[in-house]
């Protein structure tokens, strides 16, 4: 297995088009998975390319996994909890697990240039997450054996089933 990959050799694809079980397309962002190319087991990493004025993912937090982002090119904005911070090439962002106070989103604030960043995260499975803007919650489980057996759940906090529902 090759242990080194150069970012120049990657060809990002639309989210959902190249990643088995990936979420639906978000704002035209593209991702190039790196972790499987180099044999990573406990960290996931990818190159993310975001078009001007867009974001790759909705505002969200993880209860299990921690994420780190290294801005390679372009300018953007980090929304983190109730705060907003400008981003530029060379910035490193830490997003530890937690609730709404650690919810985060990176948006490209340029009108004519891509935003490119390296995303690194732990790969704890299952993971739970929260989307404060929409009131959604969710969980995902990715078995080590690959795509077979992937479980994804999404719901709204106010539409949870009662524990005894249907029993």
Phi, psi and omega in degrees: 000134177292133181256355182231137173222138178266137181303330179295338182273353183276148177236092181302140177242161180302139180302132181095336182274332185243341184259118179302128178073012182288159178295167179298162180306129178244107170057021177081010178291155179233147183228142171241109178295138180246319186310311181292337180287333184248005176081024179294145181242324185243359175232142172251141176215149179206161171264125180246133180238121185244127179293161179306135176076006186243171174229149181282326185219155177294163174300120186205164172228155176249140176270343182244320187258146176256143180237151175225140179233135177242116183282120182267314183213150174092187180229151180200195179220134173263122169261120183225112185059234180267004186250160174230139183224136176290148178234147176211169180308134180098346180285143175242131184240131175252132177232087180289162179293155178160190182271210184304332179293341179251012177297145186211158176200139175250128181238141175279119182265000180284155174261350184214009182226144177290154170251126181238131177215155175267125179252131179231136178212158169290162183239039179298131180223130007281162175234147174245151181214166184221139177244093186301325183294324185254353181075015179274154169231168179191172177212149176223145174228124178243107180293151181295342183284356179119211186289330182296131177088010177296133179238128177230130178235139174222139174204177174253142184307319183278003178241022177294145176282150173293148182306321183266004182303124177078002181272000000 
